Amino acid sequence: MRILLAAGIVVLAVGCGSSSSKTETTSPVAAATAWAGGVCLAFSTYKSDLQQAADALKAGPSRTQLYSTVTAAKTASTDFRSTLQAVGPPPAQAKPAQQALQTLKNDIQDEVNAIKSILDGVSSASDVKAAAPKIGAELDKLVADLKQAGTTLKGLPSGTLEQGFQEAPNCKSLGV
């Protein structure tokens, strides 16, 4: 599913890119809208994946469930980074958007490392009970990091990227 998502985003971005015809060009707003839509779709999928992992953890943390949750969160994080890579850099006003996404990528890596560290200390049933809320808190931090990045992208200076986030259908459900 995630591979199909990444492929769809690449097709979306390529479809809105420049045409091979020398007489046709894509407007900056159309390119920004396609890019913003890909980013918002990636955000939405990642947020949903993290929420599913957190919900599974709350359902009853066994050692197996704990490892399964961590694996799901790591996979979601890797897929998210890959999807953002596939979407590529923003077509306009690149610096603030690139900084927001780089900060998010760094925050994700920090949270994934924290989760790995917590998981490394799990060896007994009592460790599982102690680790579950800590891992849940790290998943909550990932969602908060995602929300902060969305807020930053939403607050980009007036221009084509701002308009792209306003016009992209995928961004409407995120409030971006």
C-alpha positions in Angstrom: 0.0 0.0 0.0 2.7 2.5 1.0 4.7 1.7 -2.2 1.6 2.4 -4.2 1.1 5.7 -2.3 4.7 6.7 -3.1 4.3 5.8 -6.8 1.0 7.7 -7.0 2.6 10.8 -5.5 5.5 10.6 -8.0 3.0 10.2 -10.9 1.0 13.2 -9.5 4.1 15.3 -9.2 5.4 14.3 -12.6 2.0 14.8 -14.2 2.0 18.4 -12.9 5.6 19.0 -13.9 6.8 20.6 -17.0 5.5 19.2 -20.3 7.8 17.8 -22.9 6.2 20.2 -25.4 8.1 23.4 -25.7 4.9 25.4 -26.0 3.3 24.1 -22.8 4.3 25.0 -19.3 2.8 24.3 -15.9 1.9 27.3 -13.9 3.8 27.8 -10.7 0.6 27.5 -8.7 -0.2 24.1 -10.4 3.2 22.8 -9.6 3.0 24.0 -6.0 -0.5 22.5 -5.6 0.8 19.1 -6.9 3.7 19.3 -4.5 1.6 20.3 -1.6 -0.9 17.6 -2.3 1.8 15.0 -2.3 3.2 16.3 1.0 -0.3 16.4 2.6 -1.1 12.9 1.4 2.2 11.7 3.0 1.4 13.5 6.2 -2.1 12.1 6.4 -0.9 8.5 5.7 1.9 8.8 8.3 -0.4 10.3 10.9 -2.9 7.4 10.3 -0.2 4.8 10.6 1.1 6.3 13.8 -2.4 6.4 15.3 -2.9 2.8 14.4 0.3 1.8 16.1 -0.5 3.8 19.2 -4.0 2.3 19.4 -2.6 -1.2 19.0 -0.2 -0.5 21.9 -3.0 0.8 24.1 -5.1 -2.3 23.4 -3.0 -4.5 25.6 0.7 -4.4 25.6 2.2 -7.8 25.3 5.9 -8.2 24.4 4.8 -9.3 20.9 2.4 -6.4 20.6 5.1 -4.0 21.8 7.6 -5.2 19.1 4.9 -5.2 16.5 3.9 -1.6 17.3 7.5 -0.5 17.2 8.0 -2.2 13.9 4.9 -0.6 12.5 6.1 2.8 13.7 9.5 2.4 12.2 8.1 1.2 8.9 5.7 4.1 8.8 8.6 6.5 9.5 10.8 5.0 6.8 7.9 5.0 4.3 7.1 8.7 5.2 10.7 9.7 4.6 10.8 7.8 1.3 7.5 9.3 0.2 8.8 12.8 0.9 11.9 12.0 -1.1 9.7 10.8 -4.0 7.7 14.1 -3.8 10.9 16.0 -4.1 11.8 19.5 -3.2 9.1 22.2 -3.3 8.8 24.1 -6.6 8.8 27.6 -5.1 9.8 29.4 -1.9 11.9 26.4 -1.2 13.9 27.5 1.8 11.2 27.7 4.5 9.5 24.5 3.3 12.7 22.6 3.0 13.7 23.7 6.5 10.4 22.6 7.9 10.7 19.2 6.3 14.3 18.8 7.3 13.4 19.6 10.9 10.6 17.1 10.7 12.9 14.4 9.3 15.5 15.1 12.1 12.7 15.0 14.8 11.4 11.7 13.4 14.9 10.2 13.5 15.3 11.3 17.1 12.0 9.8 18.1 12.7 6.5 16.3 16.1 6.4 18.1 14.3 7.0 21.5 11.9 4.2 20.8 14.7 1.8 19.9 16.4 2.7 23.1 13.3 2.0 25.2 12.8 -1.3 23.4 16.4 -2.3 24.0 15.6 -2.3 27.7 12.7 -4.7 27.4 13.4 -8.2 28.6 10.5 -9.2 31.0 6.8 -8.8 31.3 7.2 -6.0 33.8 9.6 -4.2 31.3 6.8 -4.4 28.7 4.3 -2.8 31.1 6.9 0.0 31.9 7.9 0.5 28.2 4.4 0.6 26.7 3.5 4.1 28.0 7.0 5.4 27.2 6.7 4.2 23.6 3.2 5.6 23.5 4.6 9.0 24.5 7.2 8.8 21.8 4.5 8.0 19.2 2.6 11.1 20.5 5.7 13.2 20.0 5.9 12.0 16.4 2.3 13.1 15.8 3.1 16.4 17.5 6.2 16.9 15.3 4.1 16.1 12.2 1.5 18.7 13.3 4.2 21.3 13.9 5.6 20.8 10.5 2.1 21.1 9.0 1.6 24.3 10.9 4.9 25.7 9.6 4.1 24.7 6.0 0.6 26.2 6.4 2.2 29.5 7.6 4.5 29.9 4.6 4.7 33.4 3.3 2.1 34.4 0.8 2.9 33.1 -2.6 2.6 30.0 -4.7 3.2 27.4 -2.0 0.7 29.0 0.3 -1.8 28.9 -2.6 -0.8 25.3 -3.4 -1.6 24.2 0.2 -4.9 26.0 0.0 -5.9 24.4 -3.3 -4.6 20.9 -2.9 -7.6 18.6 -2.0 -5.3 16.4 0.2 -4.5 19.3 2.4 -8.1 20.2 3.2 -8.5 17.2 5.5 -5.4 18.1 7.4 -6.4 21.7 7.9 -3.2 22.7 6.1 
